[in-house]
Amino acid sequence: MEIVVDKLLMKYGQVPTLKIRSLKFSEGTAYGLVGHNGAGKTTLFKCMTNIITTYSGDISIDGTSVKENNEVLLNVGIVLDGMSCYTNRTGWFNIEYFAGLRGQFDSNRANSLAKELDLLEVLNQKVKTYSYGMQKKLILLIALMHTPKILILDEPFRGLDVETVKWFKKYLKQLIAEGLTLIISSHVQNDLEALCDMVYVIERGQIIDSINMNSERTKQMRLINTSDNQKLIEILEKINYFYEASDDGIKIDISDTRWKDIKNELVADDIEINELTKIKILEDKLN
């Protein structure tokens, strides 16, 4: 399913907190949303799921307005950072209750997900006895129960153990391959690099940049330092080889077929490569 955001304006009082002219999330694609705390990520998610409706503009799913037809959200799963459930009730109660609201409780699926999330043994206990990580797992389970076609996740890996994160990433990739539209925010860049096809950068409620992760993955960006960086720059300039020089070193893309010739020239000039460090895609783009 596809989500389209059109001329979205959200204000708290007279202060705009979201101002997004146009944004589209396509079926079978994973999107990341990055920005500082307070940039507008969670507010956007709440508008997209009718938790907030006091905005102007339109948000639609497959052409149906979210605000005008709440039923379209039956195909959406959402996990917001800090989201809670009924803590004085058992895990099973929460699963059955929230799945029942959608009319889609499936005990076999609940058991299967609970087993993967290592929750089976505690589902008969009250949620208030759970650790933060266990509560996070329960909320993820509830969001996945109805096999959503759109999944919106706000810092979903926070508080989870390493094995659960590993399983969940693998499971999300499987769902995306089956047509899931994933929209995820995370402060951990590795999470977004592992999952996303596209990353949007949000600042002060506006989308200021987009990063095509699939395109960036074809590059092999490295930070290089040699015994004579100035000579390396002269070599790069001579053949019009793209680079970025800074106090930290020289950034280049070694997937360029000419890199082998450059290395040979460095050897011929007795120039040693002291550092050749891989640069993470988002770290390079966001810093």
NUGU-190519 format. One line per 2 residues: their letters; for each residue x, y, z of C-alpha. Coordinates in nm, 3 decimals. Example, Ala and Ser with C-alpha at 12.3 -4.5 7.8 and 13.67 -1.06 7.14 Angstrom:
<rs>
AS	1.230 -0.450 0.780; 1.367 -0.106 0.714
</rs>
This chain:
<rs>
ME	0.000 0.000 0.000; 0.114 0.354 -0.074
IV	0.104 0.659 0.155; 0.098 1.010 0.008
VD	0.145 1.325 0.217; 0.026 1.641 0.043
KL	0.064 2.001 0.166; 0.081 1.893 0.531
LM	0.086 2.178 0.783; 0.072 2.112 1.155
KY	0.093 2.387 1.417; 0.111 2.400 1.794
GQ	-0.045 2.739 1.857; 0.104 2.968 1.594
VP	0.427 2.772 1.562; 0.454 2.533 1.263
TL	0.588 2.195 1.374; 0.538 2.021 1.039
KI	0.545 2.175 0.694; 0.577 1.907 0.428
RS	0.480 1.993 0.074; 0.490 1.643 -0.073
LK	0.606 1.301 0.042; 0.537 0.951 -0.087
FS	0.598 0.607 0.061; 0.563 0.327 -0.196
EG	0.461 -0.035 -0.151; 0.734 -0.291 -0.087
TA	0.987 -0.023 0.006; 1.162 0.059 0.333
YG	1.200 0.423 0.434; 1.406 0.577 0.711
LV	1.335 0.907 0.882; 1.622 1.081 1.059
GH	1.647 1.406 1.248; 1.731 1.552 1.586
NG	1.494 1.516 1.881; 1.204 1.755 1.824
AG	1.255 1.764 1.445; 0.901 1.634 1.385
KT	0.942 1.259 1.327; 0.697 1.140 1.592
TL	0.449 1.417 1.510; 0.450 1.307 1.145
FK	0.386 0.947 1.249; 0.096 1.055 1.469
CM	-0.059 1.255 1.184; -0.023 0.957 0.951
TN	-0.217 0.737 1.193; -0.487 0.983 1.311
II	-0.345 1.014 1.662; -0.323 1.379 1.562
TT	-0.592 1.515 1.328; -0.555 1.891 1.378
YS	-0.346 1.940 1.065; -0.425 2.090 0.728
GD	-0.347 1.921 0.400; -0.405 1.555 0.323
IS	-0.258 1.217 0.409; -0.392 0.928 0.203
ID	-0.340 0.554 0.179; -0.398 0.416 -0.171
GT	-0.596 0.730 -0.251; -0.818 0.717 0.060
SV	-0.791 1.006 0.306; -0.675 0.886 0.647
KE	-0.860 1.164 0.825; -1.189 1.103 0.644
NN	-1.183 0.721 0.654; -1.031 0.580 0.971
EV	-1.091 0.222 0.855; -0.801 0.244 0.610
LL	-0.574 0.234 0.916; -0.675 -0.128 0.981
NV	-0.391 -0.212 0.742; -0.137 -0.012 0.944
GI	0.076 -0.122 1.237; 0.247 0.140 1.452
VL	0.500 0.134 1.736; 0.585 0.470 1.890
DG	0.873 0.515 2.130; 0.726 0.512 2.481
MS	0.400 0.349 2.371; 0.237 0.143 2.647
CY	-0.046 -0.103 2.696; -0.261 -0.216 2.990
TN	0.001 -0.285 3.255; -0.246 -0.420 3.514
RT	-0.350 -0.689 3.268; -0.162 -0.991 3.135
GW	0.029 -1.004 2.812; -0.233 -1.239 2.669
FN	-0.512 -0.998 2.758; -0.337 -0.717 2.569
IE	-0.273 -0.931 2.263; -0.632 -1.056 2.247
YF	-0.780 -0.715 2.322; -0.588 -0.512 2.062
AG	-0.609 -0.786 1.798; -0.981 -0.813 1.871
LR	-1.028 -0.444 1.792; -0.927 -0.530 1.437
GQ	-1.127 -0.853 1.442; -0.816 -1.052 1.358
FD	-0.701 -1.247 1.663; -0.513 -1.560 1.558
SN	-0.386 -1.767 1.851; -0.143 -1.964 1.632
RA	0.017 -1.646 1.500; 0.031 -1.500 1.851
NS	0.208 -1.809 1.981; 0.451 -1.811 1.688
LA	0.547 -1.445 1.734; 0.568 -1.482 2.113
KE	0.807 -1.774 2.068; 1.031 -1.576 1.833
LD	1.028 -1.281 2.075; 1.093 -1.507 2.376
LL	0.770 -1.396 2.549; 0.572 -1.720 2.578
EV	0.666 -1.788 2.938; 0.553 -1.446 3.066
LN	0.230 -1.386 2.873; 0.018 -1.504 3.166
QK	0.182 -1.248 3.393; 0.070 -0.888 3.435
VK	0.259 -0.648 3.211; 0.363 -0.433 3.508
TY	0.600 -0.715 3.606; 0.776 -0.696 3.268
SY	1.108 -0.527 3.208; 1.121 -0.238 2.961
GM	1.254 -0.471 2.692; 0.977 -0.725 2.749
QK	0.711 -0.455 2.724; 0.870 -0.336 2.399
KL	0.854 -0.690 2.262; 0.486 -0.717 2.357
IL	0.403 -0.392 2.174; 0.592 -0.513 1.866
LI	0.401 -0.841 1.878; 0.069 -0.656 1.894
AL	0.168 -0.437 1.597; 0.257 -0.744 1.391
MH	-0.046 -0.955 1.482; -0.267 -0.852 1.190
TP	0.013 -0.877 0.928; 0.001 -0.505 0.845
KI	0.059 -0.380 0.492; 0.214 -0.063 0.631
LI	0.436 -0.064 0.940; 0.543 0.258 1.113
LD	0.819 0.216 1.371; 0.960 0.486 1.597
EP	1.291 0.375 1.756; 1.177 0.009 1.746
FR	1.506 -0.149 1.851; 1.558 0.059 2.164
GL	1.557 -0.166 2.472; 1.573 -0.492 2.275
DV	1.843 -0.754 2.321; 2.086 -0.832 2.040
ET	1.923 -1.161 1.938; 1.576 -1.004 1.916
VK	1.709 -0.717 1.704; 1.877 -0.966 1.472
WF	1.556 -1.169 1.433; 1.336 -0.860 1.390
KK	1.554 -0.711 1.113; 1.546 -1.041 0.926
YL	1.168 -1.063 0.970; 1.119 -0.706 0.847
KQ	1.323 -0.776 0.533; 1.101 -1.076 0.466
LI	0.786 -0.865 0.505; 0.925 -0.593 0.276
AE	0.997 -0.855 0.009; 0.632 -0.960 0.040
GL	0.511 -0.602 -0.021; 0.521 -0.431 0.321
TL	0.568 -0.054 0.324; 0.807 0.015 0.614
II	0.866 0.359 0.764; 1.117 0.364 1.048
SS	1.296 0.623 1.258; 1.610 0.541 1.451
HV	1.906 0.722 1.601; 2.119 0.415 1.523
QN	2.243 0.463 1.169; 2.337 0.094 1.130
DL	1.969 0.002 1.165; 1.867 0.230 0.881
EA	2.157 0.128 0.659; 2.064 -0.238 0.705
LC	1.695 -0.195 0.620; 1.616 0.112 0.415
DM	1.590 0.183 0.044; 1.544 0.556 0.101
VY	1.614 0.786 0.396; 1.449 1.125 0.446
VI	1.614 1.390 0.662; 1.372 1.603 0.863
ER	1.465 1.930 1.032; 1.227 2.172 1.204
GQ	0.931 1.987 1.056; 1.052 2.000 0.696
II	1.210 1.738 0.473; 1.547 1.890 0.384
DS	1.714 1.598 0.208; 1.660 1.247 0.071
IN	1.922 0.975 0.042; 1.883 0.687 -0.203
MN	2.044 0.409 -0.003; 2.042 0.161 -0.291
SE	2.240 0.403 -0.504; 2.480 0.486 -0.222
RT	2.546 0.116 -0.153; 2.698 0.077 -0.499
KQ	2.973 0.315 -0.392; 3.269 0.219 -0.176
MR	3.352 0.540 0.005; 3.680 0.539 0.196
LI	3.875 0.788 0.407; 4.238 0.778 0.294
NT	4.554 0.916 0.451; 4.894 0.871 0.288
SD	5.251 0.975 0.355; 5.192 1.254 0.101
NQ	4.827 1.357 0.077; 4.908 1.658 -0.138
KL	5.065 1.436 -0.402; 4.758 1.210 -0.394
IE	4.536 1.514 -0.452; 4.752 1.613 -0.751
IL	4.706 1.264 -0.898; 4.329 1.277 -0.844
EK	4.304 1.626 -0.994; 4.503 1.522 -1.301
IN	4.251 1.250 -1.397; 3.942 1.437 -1.270
YF	3.875 1.175 -1.000; 3.610 1.287 -0.749
YE	3.738 1.344 -0.395; 3.672 1.548 -0.083
AS	3.968 1.669 0.119; 3.947 1.763 0.486
DD	4.163 1.775 0.797; 4.072 1.410 0.861
GI	4.194 1.287 0.523; 4.069 1.241 0.168
KI	3.733 1.084 0.086; 3.712 0.889 -0.240
DI	3.504 0.617 -0.401; 3.730 0.316 -0.460
SD	3.465 0.141 -0.673; 3.595 0.364 -0.955
TR	3.793 0.136 -1.189; 4.079 0.391 -1.194
WK	4.158 0.332 -0.826; 4.391 0.041 -0.914
DI	4.598 0.268 -1.138; 4.615 0.532 -0.866
KN	4.748 0.278 -0.616; 5.015 0.171 -0.865
EL	5.119 0.534 -0.913; 5.144 0.584 -0.537
VA	5.371 0.280 -0.510; 5.587 0.409 -0.796
DD	5.626 0.741 -0.611; 5.709 0.565 -0.279
IE	5.392 0.701 -0.118; 5.247 0.478 0.154
IN	4.877 0.445 0.238; 4.862 0.485 0.615
EL	4.482 0.469 0.649; 4.201 0.331 0.435
TK	3.882 0.343 0.643; 3.532 0.251 0.530
IK	3.284 0.539 0.561; 2.928 0.458 0.667
IL	2.672 0.593 0.423; 2.458 0.793 0.666
ED	2.751 0.904 0.876; 2.901 1.060 0.565
KL	2.573 1.215 0.451; 2.449 1.350 0.783
N	2.768 1.487 0.935
</rs>
